[in-house]
Amino acid sequence: MRHRTKLSGIVLILLSLSLCHCSGVSKKGYLLIVGGGHRPVAALQKFVALCDNGPILVITAASAEPFEAGSRLVKEFRNSGATDVSWLHIETPDAANADSTLAQINRCRGIFFSGGVQQRLMQRLGGTRAESAIRTIYANGGIIGGTSAGAAVMSRIMITGNELVHKDSTDSFSTIQSGNIETQSGFGFVDQAIIDQHFVKRKRNNRLISCILEHPEWLGIGIDESTAILLHPDNHFVVYGIGTVLIYDARKAHALSIDGNGLLRGRGVRMHVLTEGETFTMN
């Protein structure tokens, strides 16, 4: 009987693990990605709620004015119901590897990146103990957020904002052209899409279309100012705010090629335009 009891227990454990695997259960957390401008209040309130009122840390490593950026975001989170929120500026990889930095991150349930320059954020945090600690928070079901530059770093392929062909152009991103849009590695919390921000406000269609034509296996998600998406663990997101979210999908496009002038082309590229309250599943 004892052997049967042990075997029954093992079978139940294996069955449970199998069901979890098959149902796509994941400990991955949430992402709040803001396109810049004003942060939608409802989105920040949702961020606080998903933290279960746990500690929130604003990281201003991307900003050239960290005191202003940190203080402003702390105030916004407090106005949205947070009771334990602080900000931290990280200027070097050494600072990102410091025990004191790890102590501040490890106590948190939510991390939020300010705006600024996305390359600066990656240079200071990329590959450090701080990045690893932030990933652990996300893997354990916490929430990671960011605005503007803090949004751009969310995807694995990160748009830097620089042009490689038209470097001296006074009319930014005026072509859909091969090899023009500079990208670097981002944190990669979003592993199915390239994120762009300030999207409609700054007319950034051309650069995101260029990116997805050169990387057709990735969705392109352009988030406007004062607008955000909340990405859930099952890969669906909800739109918040007063602007729009555009999605370009070249995954089933055909005839993708480059013409004799270096211009990108393709057929069957899909586009979706979403506003507040709408949802989209990345699959």
N, C-alpha and C positions, 0 to 999 in steps of 0.2 A: 504493500500500500504506500509506503514511504517513497519507493521509486516512482510509482505512478503519480504521486503528488508532485514530486520534483519535476517529472517530465511534463505534467500538465502546466506547471508554472512556467517552465521554459517555453512551451508552445505558446502560451498566452503572451509572453514578452515578445517573442519573435513575431507573432501576429500583430501585436500593437505597433512594433517598429515598421512592419510591412505596410500597415494601413496609413501610418504617418507619412511614409515615403510616397505611397501612391496618391495620397490626397494633396501632395504638394505643400504639406505643413512646413513652415519655416520660422525660424526665430528672428529673421530679418525684421528690422524696424521700419520706421516711417521717414519720409523725406519731405520737407517743406521748401519749395523752390520758388523764390520771389523774383519777378522780372526787373526789379529796381523801382525807383520812385517811392511812393507811399506804400507801407506794408498794410495789406487788408486786415482790419481789426479782427474779423471773424476767423481769419487764418491764424493769426497770433493766438487768439483764444483757444483754437483747436490744438495748437502746438502746446500750450500750457496744460490743457486737459490731458493730452497724450503723455505728458511727463508725470501724470498722477501727482501734481504739485511737488515733484522732486526738483532738485537744484538744476538751474539752467546757467550755462556759461556762454557768453558772447565773446567770440575771438575776433580781434580787429587786425590780424596780421596783414590783410590786404590793404589797409587804409593808410593814407598819408596823414590823416588827422585822427589818430586813434582815440584821443580823449573825447572829442566831439561825437565820433561814431559810436563808441562804447556807451557813453552816457545817454545818448539819444535812444539807443536800442534797449538799454536797461529800463529806461522810463516807459517805453512802449510796452515792454513785457509786463512791467508792474501794473500799468493801466489795463492790461489784458488779463489780470488775475494772478500773476506769478508773485509768490512771496519770498522766494529764494533765487535771486538772479544777480549775477555779477559779470564783469567783463575783464578780459585778459589780453594784453598786447604781447605778441611774440615777434621779435625782430630778427632772430638768427636761428639756424638749426640747433646750435648749442643750447639756446634757451628752450627750444622745443623738446630737447632731450633731458632737460633738467628734472630732478626729482620733484622740485616744488611745482613745476608745471604739471607733471603727471598727477600729483596729489590733487590739484584743482580740477583736472579733467575727470579723474576716476570717481569722484564723488557725485558726478552729474548724471542726470537722466536725459538732458537735452543739450545739444551744442548748436550754436547759430553763428555763421560766418558773416561778417559785415561786408559791405561793398568796398571798392578800391581798384586794385590791379590784380587780376587773377594769377599772373605769373609770379608776382611777389608772394602771394599766399602759398603757391606750390614750392617756391624756392625755400621758404622758411619752414614749412611743415612737411613737405613731401619726403617720405622715407624715414621719418623720425619716430621716436617713441610716442610723441604726441599723436601723430597720425594713427599709429597702431592702437592707442588707447581709445581714440574716437571711433575707430572701426569696431572695437569691442563693444562699445555702447550701442552702436547700430545693430550688431549681430545679436545682442541680447534683448532686442526689442525696443530700444530707445528711439529718439527722434533726432535727426540732423537737419539743419536748415541753413539757408543762405540767401542773400539778396545781391543782385547785380553780379559783381565778380564772385561773390560767394555762391551764386547760382551756376556760373560758368564752370566752376571746378567740379561740379557734381558728376559730370559725364567723363568717361574714360578718354574720349577724344575731345579736347578742350579748345575752343576757339579763343585765340589770344586777342583778336581785334586788329592784328596787323595784316597788311597785304604784301605779298612777296613779289608780284609782277608790277603792280601800279603803286610803288612806294611813295611817289611824290604827288599822288592824285589829290586834287582839291575836292573831288566829287567821289567820296568813299564808296567802294564796292559797286561800281557802275557796270560791271560785267559778270557773267556767269562763266567763269574761265578756269581751265585746268591749272593747278599749281599756284593759284593766287592767294588762297586763304590759308594763313598760317595757323597750324594747330600744334598743340603740345599735349602731353599726358596730364589728365586731371586725376582726381581721386577715384573716379570710377564707381561711385555709389550707384549711379544709373548705368546699367551695362547694356541697354538696348537702344539708347538714343543719344544724340548730340543736342545739348541745351544751348539756346541763345537767349539773350535778355534785352530789355529796352526795345523790344522787337518791332512793333508797329510804329511806335513813336519815332524811332531812328531809322526806319525804312531798311531793315536788315534782311529782307527777303533774299537778295542776291547771294549773300554770303552763305546763308543756310542751305539754299538750293544747291549751291556749288558743293558744299560739304557732303550732302546726301547723294549727289550724283557721283562723287568720287568715293563715297563709302556707302553704297546702296544697301548694305546689310543693316544699317542703322536708321532708325527714325530720326527726323529732325523736329525738335520741339522749340518753337519760338514763343516766349512769354513776354507779354507787353508790360509796361510800367503799371504800378498799382494793381498788379495781378499776380496770382500765385497758383501753383498746383501742389496738392498734397498727394504724394505717391504712397500707396498702401503696400503691405508685404506681398499681396497677391498680384502686384504689378498693374493695378488700375489706379487712376488718379482722378481727383475732383478739382474743378476750377473754382477759385475764389477771386473776388475783386471786380473792378469796374471796366477792365480792358478785355482783350481777347487772347486766346492761345491758338497758334497755328501749328498744324502738324503736317509735315511732308513725309510721304511714304513711297520710297522707290524700290521696296523689296521685291515687288512683282513687276517692276518696269522692264522694258526691253529696249533694244537698239541703243544701249548706253555707249556713247563713244565721244571722241574729240574730233572736231573738224580741223581743216587745214590752218585755221587761225587760232587754234588752241581753245576754242569755245566748247563748252560741254553741252551735250544734247542727250535726249532720251525720250521715250514714249511710254505712256501709261503710268506716269507719276501721279499719285493720289494726294489730295489735300483735304484737310478738315479744319474748320474754323469753329472754335468753341468759346462759349462765354460762361459767366458765373453759374455754378450749380450743375453744369454738364460733367459727364464722366467719360473716360476713355481707358480702354484696356490695351496695354502694350503686350501683344502676343504674336 
